[in-house]
Amino acid sequence: MQVHHDIENLPAFRNAVVTIGTFDGVHMGHRQVINRLISEAKAVHGESVIITFHPHPRKIVSSAILGIRLINTLEEKTGLLRELGIDHLVVAPFTDAFANQPAEDYLANFLIGKFHPHTIIIGYDHRFGRDRLGDYRLLEKKAAEYRYQLKEIPKHVLENISISSTNIREAILHSNIATANKLLGYDFFFSGEVVHGNKLGRKLGYPTANLKIMNDEKLIPGNGIYAVYAEVRSQKSEVGKENSEKQDQTSDLIPQTSSLLKGMMSIGFRPTVDGKKRVAEVNIFDFDKQIYGHTLKVTVKKYLREEIKFDGLEALVRQIDQDKIESLKVL
């Protein structure tokens, strides 16, 4: 899959079959549309093209969105779409100027001018242009003039996508990982930079990787204890550039990025030790490498229990022992 961020220098697509959307979650509902997109492209010996936007359009057009939370970051979404066999992903910058262009200009200058589509696959309720005045009827009206075919995404598919997206977000927020993973069609995951904590876990015999979530828009599961897989990624690029020699010296200490490590995760305020700040920390089983400054990808397999305040550290450790046993059963 080719990824394009510069819409002024797009390639000449061959019989482009295009669809447009945010595709947050790239979940099972979205995959119905994507499968159809790929099928239609193959039928005309063309290329499948997904147009998405960054930042999320609601951040630009809605003053009511104070803290938008997304199932996927742009990087995650790109990776998921790549796995599905899309030919091209175009990430169009969504700005005030872009949002406020007249609908016919959007169609003529952006959709036709940049993509020259053979086929457009779009929902009946799709809106575009200033005041969202552009719609399916305008696309239908202009199809002959611009020589594209127009295919409608059925209402029931769109409703399923919307309901699924809402249910997935709610499930993640309320620790219902089983439901979220079923609707997604894959296990929910997120990433964070490993940062220094108070080292309490090490004293208890369960050292943890404390995570700084790098994208404020990324949805994070609700408080509780989870069975997870962890994957150590390379250090952040800016750190790597400054410390390339140091990384070369310690590279043998870091597992390959494809290594899935078993572990358990705690998200919450750590009430037993009177924690004041919400933290996400992962105990990786049988692992003693120094990974500060590295990115840890966490794949959430199962919610184990709620966060509890125990009567002292001994009781906490006994419960953590049990959490590890339960995690290993899952993993």
Secondary structure, 3 states (H helix, E strand, C coil): CEEECCCCCCCCCCCCEEEECCCCCCCHHHHHHHHHHHHHHHHCCCCEEEEEEECCHHHHHCCCCCCCCECCCHHHHHHHHHHCCCCEEEEEECCHHHHCCCHHHHHHHHHHHHHCCCEEEEECCCCECHHHCECHHHHHHHHHHHCCEEEEECHHHHHHHHHHHHHHHHHHHCCCHHHHHHHHCCCCEEEEEEECCCCHHHHCCCCCEEEEECCCCECCCCCEEEEEEEEEEEECHHHHHHCHHHHHHHHHHCCCCCCCEEEEEEEECCHHHCCCCCEEEEEECCCCCCCCCEEEEEEEEEEEECCCCCCCHHHHHHHHHHHHHHHHHHC
